[in-house]
Amino acid sequence: MQTITEIAFERAERGIFTRDQAALWVGSRGARLDALLKRAVAGREVWRIRRALYCLADRYSHGRINPLELAQRIHGPSYISLETALSHHGWIPEAVQAVTSVTPGRSRTFNTPVGLFSFTRVPQRRFLAGVRRISADGTGAFFLAAPLKALADYVYVQRRDWCSAAPVMESLRVEDEFLAELTAEEFDEVMSAYKPGRVSRFLAGLRKDLKL
């Protein structure tokens, strides 16, 4: 009889699978399935990410697991934003230790064998305004905030009273040429997501500085 690890290696898309998928593979949802999963986790062949979500350990996944895709599977609805999105776009120089996401629900943190995943609540009128679905062959799909949306979320989460481009360049070390690439259309889209307040003031001030 094959182990869960062997079956997941053959069938799990990019090494990620759920308890329900495993139940279909072995034809059991009870004690037998629990025993197989427990044995695989204890042997460090499979990592338990959260309740009912698993992935193959590094030595079996061969780099197939994309943390940004995994974040979408851990907690949703959500999209990659804040420091992780800014780093992904190359806007900030610092390495990011956690995968940071935004959610309309309550904030949560998951410390997993793959890494730390944080989900921060940001209330919005249009949750996916300024967010794009990214899909790449072999690495899965995920929702990613555009740089301006990630900046807006950062201002909300960190409670920054920024109203110009200067603190963005000074505090986050964003280069001015990146800001110069922003368009009026991007501002229109992102500004529609937030109610009047700290974020809308920041976006209006930044837009005025950029003469858009």
C-alpha positions as CSV (number, residue, x, y, z in Angstrom):
1,M,0.0,0.0,0.0
2,Q,1.3,3.4,-0.9
3,T,1.9,6.0,1.7
4,I,0.3,9.4,1.7
5,T,3.7,10.9,0.7
6,E,4.0,8.6,-2.3
7,I,0.5,9.4,-3.5
8,A,0.8,13.1,-2.9
9,F,4.1,13.1,-4.8
10,E,2.2,11.7,-7.8
11,R,-1.1,13.5,-7.5
12,A,-0.8,16.7,-5.5
13,E,-0.6,19.8,-7.7
14,R,2.7,21.5,-6.9
15,G,2.9,19.5,-3.7
16,I,-0.1,21.1,-1.9
17,F,-3.2,19.1,-1.0
18,T,-6.1,19.1,1.4
19,R,-7.5,16.4,3.7
20,D,-10.5,16.0,1.4
21,Q,-8.2,15.2,-1.5
22,A,-6.2,12.7,0.6
23,A,-9.5,11.1,1.6
24,L,-10.4,10.5,-2.1
25,W,-6.9,9.1,-2.8
26,V,-7.1,6.5,-0.1
27,G,-10.8,5.9,-0.1
28,S,-11.3,6.7,3.6
29,R,-12.2,9.7,5.8
30,G,-11.9,8.1,9.2
31,A,-9.2,6.7,11.4
32,R,-7.2,5.1,8.6
33,L,-6.8,8.5,6.9
34,D,-5.9,10.2,10.1
35,A,-3.2,7.5,10.8
36,L,-1.7,7.9,7.4
37,L,-1.5,11.7,7.7
38,K,-0.2,11.5,11.2
39,R,2.6,9.1,10.2
40,A,3.6,11.2,7.2
41,V,3.7,14.4,9.4
42,A,5.6,12.6,12.2
43,G,8.1,11.4,9.6
44,R,8.6,15.0,8.3
45,E,7.6,13.8,4.9
46,V,4.5,16.0,4.9
47,W,4.0,19.4,6.5
48,R,0.8,20.4,8.2
49,I,0.2,24.0,7.2
50,R,-3.1,24.5,9.0
51,R,-6.2,22.4,9.7
52,A,-6.9,20.2,6.7
53,L,-4.2,21.7,4.5
54,Y,-0.9,19.9,3.9
55,C,2.1,20.1,1.6
56,L,5.1,17.9,0.8
57,A,8.3,18.6,2.7
58,D,11.2,20.2,0.8
59,R,12.9,17.0,0.0
60,Y,9.8,15.7,-1.8
61,S,8.4,18.9,-3.3
62,H,11.6,19.9,-5.2
63,G,10.9,23.6,-5.1
64,R,7.4,23.2,-6.5
65,I,5.7,25.1,-3.6
66,N,5.3,28.8,-4.2
67,P,4.7,30.6,-0.8
68,L,2.6,33.2,-2.5
69,E,0.2,30.6,-4.0
70,L,0.2,28.8,-0.6
71,A,-0.9,32.0,1.2
72,Q,-4.1,32.0,-0.9
73,R,-4.8,28.5,0.2
74,I,-4.2,29.2,3.9
75,H,-6.7,32.0,4.4
76,G,-9.1,33.7,2.1
77,P,-10.4,35.8,0.6
78,S,-7.0,37.5,0.6
79,Y,-4.4,39.0,-1.7
80,I,-0.6,39.4,-1.4
81,S,0.1,43.0,-0.3
82,L,2.1,45.3,2.0
83,E,5.9,44.5,2.2
84,T,5.7,41.2,0.3
85,A,4.0,42.9,-2.7
86,L,6.4,45.8,-2.7
87,S,9.3,43.5,-2.5
88,H,7.9,41.3,-5.3
89,H,7.6,44.3,-7.5
90,G,11.1,45.4,-6.6
91,W,10.0,48.6,-5.0
92,I,11.7,48.1,-1.6
93,P,15.3,46.8,-1.1
94,E,14.7,44.9,2.1
95,A,14.2,41.1,2.3
96,V,10.8,40.2,3.6
97,Q,10.6,37.6,6.4
98,A,6.9,36.9,6.3
99,V,4.4,36.6,3.5
100,T,2.1,39.5,4.1
101,S,-1.5,39.5,2.8
102,V,-4.6,41.6,3.2
103,T,-8.1,40.2,4.1
104,P,-11.5,41.7,4.6
105,G,-12.0,39.4,7.6
106,R,-10.2,39.3,10.9
107,S,-6.4,39.5,11.1
108,R,-4.6,36.1,11.5
109,T,-1.1,34.8,11.6
110,F,0.1,31.2,10.7
111,N,3.5,30.0,11.6
112,T,4.2,27.1,9.3
113,P,7.1,24.9,8.3
114,V,7.1,26.8,5.0
115,G,7.3,30.2,6.8
116,L,5.3,32.9,8.5
117,F,2.1,34.0,6.9
118,S,0.3,37.1,8.1
119,F,-3.2,38.3,7.1
120,T,-4.2,41.8,8.1
121,R,-7.7,43.2,8.0
122,V,-8.1,46.2,5.8
123,P,-11.8,47.3,5.3
124,Q,-12.5,48.4,1.7
125,R,-15.4,49.2,-0.6
126,R,-13.8,47.4,-3.5
127,F,-11.6,44.7,-2.2
128,L,-9.9,43.7,-5.4
129,A,-9.4,47.2,-6.9
130,G,-5.8,47.5,-7.8
131,V,-5.2,43.8,-7.4
132,R,-4.2,41.4,-10.3
133,R,-4.4,37.7,-10.6
134,I,-0.9,36.4,-11.3
135,S,-0.5,33.0,-13.0
136,A,2.7,31.4,-14.1
137,D,3.4,28.0,-15.5
138,G,4.4,25.6,-12.8
139,T,4.1,28.0,-9.9
140,G,0.4,28.3,-9.5
141,A,-1.8,31.4,-9.3
142,F,-2.3,34.1,-6.7
143,F,-3.8,37.6,-6.3
144,L,-1.2,40.4,-6.0
145,A,-1.6,44.0,-5.1
146,A,-0.2,46.5,-7.6
147,P,2.5,48.7,-6.0
148,L,0.1,51.7,-5.4
149,K,-2.4,49.4,-3.7
150,A,0.3,47.9,-1.6
151,L,1.4,51.3,-0.5
152,A,-2.2,52.3,0.4
153,D,-2.6,49.2,2.5
154,Y,0.7,49.9,4.2
155,V,-0.4,53.4,5.1
156,Y,-3.6,51.9,6.6
157,V,-2.0,49.1,8.5
158,Q,0.9,51.2,9.9
159,R,-1.3,54.2,10.5
160,R,1.0,56.6,8.7
161,D,-0.1,60.2,8.2
162,W,1.6,60.6,4.9
163,C,0.3,63.1,2.4
164,S,3.2,63.3,-0.1
165,A,5.8,61.3,-1.9
166,A,8.7,62.3,0.4
167,P,7.9,59.8,3.3
168,V,7.4,57.0,0.8
169,M,11.0,57.5,-0.5
170,E,12.5,58.3,2.9
171,S,10.8,55.6,5.1
172,L,10.4,52.8,2.6
173,R,13.3,53.8,0.3
174,V,11.2,53.7,-2.8
175,E,13.0,55.2,-5.7
176,D,11.4,58.2,-7.4
177,E,11.5,56.6,-10.8
178,F,9.1,53.9,-9.6
179,L,6.6,56.5,-8.4
180,A,7.0,58.3,-11.7
181,E,5.7,55.2,-13.5
182,L,2.3,55.5,-11.7
183,T,-0.7,56.6,-13.8
184,A,-3.9,58.5,-13.3
185,E,-5.9,55.4,-14.1
186,E,-4.1,53.5,-11.3
187,F,-4.9,56.2,-8.8
188,D,-8.6,56.2,-9.9
189,E,-8.9,52.5,-9.4
190,V,-7.1,52.3,-6.1
191,M,-8.8,55.4,-4.6
192,S,-12.2,53.8,-5.3
193,A,-11.4,51.1,-2.8
194,Y,-11.1,53.2,0.4
195,K,-13.5,55.3,2.4
196,P,-12.5,58.9,3.2
197,G,-9.7,58.9,5.8
198,R,-6.0,58.4,6.2
199,V,-5.5,56.3,3.0
200,S,-7.5,58.6,0.8
201,R,-5.6,61.6,2.1
202,F,-2.3,59.8,1.3
203,L,-3.4,58.9,-2.2
204,A,-4.6,62.4,-2.9
205,G,-1.4,64.0,-1.6
206,L,0.8,61.5,-3.6
207,R,-1.2,62.1,-6.7
208,K,-0.8,65.9,-6.3
209,D,3.0,65.5,-5.9
210,L,3.1,63.4,-9.1
211,K,0.9,65.9,-10.9
212,L,-1.6,63.2,-11.9
